[in-house]
Amino acid sequence: MAYIKLCSECRSRSISASKEEWICPHCGTDLSDEPVFRQIKIKKNWWETEKSKNKKKKALA
């Protein structure tokens, strides 16, 4: 699971797998106390499914 927080200082989105210590990568503001804006579900072993999709595309070409 990944999480998105909105920076109250620069209004940029920041994505992280942790909800704990969180520093905005754009301006350096501490976002640890900011609420989570959105959760993103990440498929288990997503990199493996992407490799198999690419192999299928190459085989069809």
Secondary structure by P-SEA (a helix, b strand, c coil): cbbbbbbccccbbbbccccccccccccccccccccccbbbbbccaaaaaaaaaaaaaaaac
